[in-house]
Amino acid sequence: MAAGEQDRYPIGRFQRCEKPPHAAEREMLIDQIERAPVQLRTLVEGLDDRQLDTPYRAGGWTIRQVIHHLPDSHMNSYVRMKLAITGRQPPNINAYDEARWAELPDARALPVAVSLDLLAALHGRWVPFLRNLSQDDFLKTYIHPELGPYPLYDALALYAWHGRHHAAHIEHALKRPRR
């Protein structure tokens, strides 16, 4: 992996599932989603504004923007999953411009505790929802405007990866030399 690629994807790019994960694999993925809010809070506890406003890579988001991005993204996924479960046919979901959302004033300036609390509350709802889905439920899909049909088992794997991916960004930012 090239240096720039390593900075951008420190745990590697997300790989969609080749087949639906079995029950034990799903539980492992849900456990990763469940742990994400505490892991992220632990990483940023005690950081000052200067540290929070450190980008994880040249041209990348700051730690603060990464933290605010997480509940934005995870809320979208939670809603998409609920729409897929409750609809009669796979719903067409809306994409959102995460880069533009990360530039909005709330993502650039609010204290990270606001988003950490939101992420913890969201995962407090999302994890029990996920644990109560059946194997058949995870086969349901939504239609992503750029990615096409997206089964919930892939979304589950994506968001388990997503928390680890951004935790690695924060760890990387904290190791970068200060200027």
N, C-alpha and C positions, 0 to 999 in steps of 0.2 A: 504494500500500500504506500503510495507517495506521501511525502511529509504533509502537504496541505490536506490530503484526504484523511490522514491519521488525525490531524487536528480537528477536522470537521466531523469525523466518524470514529471517535476513539475506541469504541467497542465493535466497530464494523457497521456496514450498512444493514438495514433491516432486510431480512429474507422472508418472503411470504412462505407459508406452510405448503409443503408438497402434498400433504394429506391432512385431514382433520386430526388433531391430537387426541390421544386416548384420555380417559378420565384423570389418571395420575399426572399426565403432562398439563392438562387444563388446570388442575389444582396448583401445580407449581407456578404457572403463569399468573393465576389469581393471587397467589401468595406474594409474588413480586409486585403486583399492583398494590396490594394491601400494605406492603412495607415502604413503598415509595415516599409517602408524606413524611414519615419519621426520618428516613434516610436523608431526604432533602433538607429538612429542618436542622438536622444534626450538622450537615455540611456548612450551613450558613449562619448558625448560631454564633453570636458574638462578632460577626463581621461589621466593620464600620462602613460608612457610605463610600469611602474611597475604594474599599475592597469590593463592595457590591457593584460599583460602577466600573469594574475591571472586565474587559472583554475576555472571553475564553480563548479567542484566537484573533489574529489580525483581521479586522473587518467583520468580526463576529459580534453576536449579542453580548451584552454585559451579564454578569451573574444575576443582577436584578431583573433584566429582561427575560432571562431563562426562567427564573422562578415565576414571574407573572405569566409567562407563556404556558406553563404546565396546566394550571386549572382551565385556561382558555381552551386548550387542546382537549383535555380530558372531559370537560363538560360537553364539548361537541361530540366526542365519541360516545359518552353515556346516552345522550339524547338520540344519536343515530341508532344505537343498539336498541333502545326502547321502541323507537319507531319501527325497526325491523321486526321486533317481537310482537308488537301489537297490530301491525298492519296486515291486511289481507293479501297484499302483494308487496314485493320489495319496493320500498320507498326510494324515490330520487332525492338524495340529500344535497344540501348546499355545501360547496367548498367555502373556505374562508381564506383570506390572504394573511397568513400568520406573520409574514414579515412586516406588513403594514400595521397589524395589530400590535406588534412589538414596538413600533415607533410612536404609538399613541401616548399621551401624557401620563396615563395611569401606569403603563408598563415602564416608563422611563423614570418615574419619580416616587410613586407610592412606596411606603414601607413594605418590605417583603412579607412581614407577618400577616398582612391582609390576605395575600395569595396563599401563604402556607396554611392559614386557618381555613380558607375556602377549599383548598385541595384536600385537607384532612376531612372536612365535612362532606365533600363530594365523594371521596373514597369510602366514607362511612355509609353512604347510600349505595354506591356502585358495587362494592365488593359483595354485600349480601345479595344484590340483584344477580351478579355473575354466579355466585355459588348455588343459586336456585334454578339456574337454567339447565335444561336437559341437553343430552347429546344432540337431539333433533333441533333444539333451539339454536345451538351453535352452528348449525348448517344453514340457518336463515341468512339472508343477504340484504344489503341495501345497495343502491346504485350510486356510485361515486361519479361525479361528472368527468373526472380525469382518469380514474382507475377502473371504471366499469363495475360489474357485480363484485361485491366485497363481502365474503362470508364472515359471520361474527367470530368464528375461530381465528381468522386472520387478524381481525381487529383486536381480539384478545392478545394475540402474540405481539402485535404492533405496539400496544400500549404497555405491555410488560417490558418490551425493549425500550420504549420511549422514556420511561422513568430512569432506567439505567443509563441510557444514552446521555440524557441531560445531567445526571449526577456526575458522569465522567467528564462532561464539559466543565462543571464547577470545580471538580478536583484538578483538572488541567489548568484552569484559570488561577487557582490558588498556588500552583507550583511555578507559574510564569514569573520571570524576573520583573521587578517593578522598575518603572522609568521615572 
